[in-house]
Amino acid sequence: MKNAGSARYIHSDTNVALHQDKTSVPGTAEEADGFGSSLAGDANQFAVGSPGEAIGTDEGAGGVAVFNPNKLDADNMPTPMFGLDQDLDTFSGGPRPATPSVRPSP
């Protein structure tokens, strides 16, 4: 799938790919998601952005997946904690499609 994206978690002897095709990772892998386009974190959690993530029918609305690097699963993948997007009740408004200047390039 073109530009769905991925990120790598590398720590000590652990080197695993993170992507939305893994069942526990928030979001759905779709073309132009750009999963892994942005990263942020500290010793207790890290976030992986997917600026092109479709939320419902709004393509390019974007999303974030948050992981716990201190708890690895059987595949040595950091445990997904939660996903965030503008379609959650805790966010005002709703998902909006990205403007052409913000969407990841195909």
N, C-alpha and C positions, 0 to 999 in steps of 0.2 A: 504494500500500500504506500503510495507516494507521500512523503513528508508527514507520516503519522507520528514519527519521532520516537526517541528512546533516550535513556540516561544510563550511566553506569555507576554502580556503587562499588567503590574500591576502598577496602580498609583491611590492613594486615594481610591475611591469606584469602580474604573474601574479594571476589571480583564477579559481580552478577549484573545482568542487564535488567533494567526496569522499563516496562512498557505497558500500555493499556490492554494488550492481548492476554496479560496474566489475569486470572479470574479475580484476584483480591485487590487489584489496583483500581482505584476509582476512575470512572469515565469509560468511554468506549473508543477503541481505536478507529479513527476515521481519517480519510485523506485530508491532509493539510492541518491536522491538529497541532503539530509542532511540539508534542510532548517533549520536555527536556530543554525547551528554548530558554527557560529561565530557571535558576536554582537559588535557593537561600536556605540557611540552616545554622544550627549550633550543635552542641554536644547532645542535645535531647530530642531534636526533631529536625527534619529538613523538608522543604517544599519543592515540588517540581511543577513548573507552570506549563500549561498547554493553551497558548493564546488563541489557537484556531478551533478549540473544542466547540462542537455544536451542542447547544442546550435546547432540547426539543427541536423545533424547526428553525431556530435562529443559528445559522452557521457563523462561526467565528466569534461566538459570545465569550469563549474562554473559560478556563477552569484551573484549579490548583489541586494537587494531590499531596497530602502530608504523610510522612513516614517516620517511624521510630527506629533509629539505627542501633539502639541498644537491645533490641529484641528481634532476632533473626528467626525466620521460619525454617522448615526442613530443607529448603533449597538455598539457605543462607541469604535470603532476600530480606531486607528490612521490612518490618511489619507495617502495612498501610494503616494509618490511623483514621483518616477521613478525607473526603473531597469537599471542595468549596466551589460554588458558582453562584451567579445572581438569581438562580431559580429557587434558592432556599428561603424559607419563611423568615429567617433572621436577617435577611438583606432587604432593604427597601427597594421598590421597583421590581423589575423582572429582567430576564435575559434580553440582551439587545445584540443584533448582529454587529460585527465590527465594521468600521468604515474602511474603505479600500486602502487607506494609508497605514492601517494598523494590522491588517491581515497578513499572516505569514506568506511568503512567496511560494508558489507551487514548485 
